[in-house]
Amino acid sequence: MNSLLALDNANNPMGSWVIIVYVVLIGAMMYFMIIKPQKKQKKEQAALMSSMEIGDSVMTTAGFYGVIIDMTDDTVIVEFGNNKNCRIPMQKQAIVQIEKPTTEIN
């Protein structure tokens, strides 16, 4: 059996190159389908975190809507609903959507 494999490789020296090409193609596919979109998503998330300001309306990962009333480096205090006593500190990463307040000029 080993003599058949050795004979096959001796007759087809390009066989090992085909395997290398397949491995490179699979690696490239994984990069463009998995790694690159994750990097893009991280970049968008970082841009979202840097644009956050006091007074912005936000949505949390739990689906709650509120307004940012205070911020530190890695945490924010969000006020939920009309009740001024419902203020919850949370990490900035818990915010998934930001809506800037609109100013109407008459």
C-alpha positions, 0 to 999 in steps of 0.5 A, spaced: 500 500 500 505 504 501 508 503 495 502 505 491 502 512 495 509 513 493 508 511 486 502 516 486 506 522 489 512 520 484 508 520 478 504 527 480 509 532 483 503 537 483 499 533 488 502 537 494 501 543 491 494 542 490 493 541 498 497 547 499 493 551 495 486 549 498 489 550 505 491 557 503 484 558 499 480 556 506 484 560 510 483 566 505 475 564 506 475 564 513 479 571 514 474 574 509 468 571 512 469 571 519 475 575 521 474 581 517 467 582 519 468 582 526 474 587 526 469 592 522 464 590 527 469 592 533 471 598 529 463 601 529 462 599 536 468 603 538 466 609 534 459 608 537 462 609 544 466 615 542 460 619 540 456 618 546 455 624 550 450 626 556 443 627 553 443 622 548 437 617 548 440 610 548 438 603 547 441 598 552 442 590 550 436 588 554 432 593 550 431 598 555 431 606 552 433 611 556 437 618 556 445 618 559 445 623 565 452 622 567 459 618 564 465 616 566 471 612 562 467 606 562 460 607 565 454 611 564 448 612 568 442 612 564 435 615 566 429 610 564 422 613 563 419 619 566 420 617 573 427 621 575 428 616 580 430 610 575 437 611 574 442 605 573 449 605 572 452 600 567 458 599 562 458 603 556 459 596 552 451 595 554 449 600 549 447 598 542 444 604 539 445 612 540 440 617 538 442 624 538 437 629 541 434 633 535 434 641 536 428 644 532 429 651 530 423 655 528 
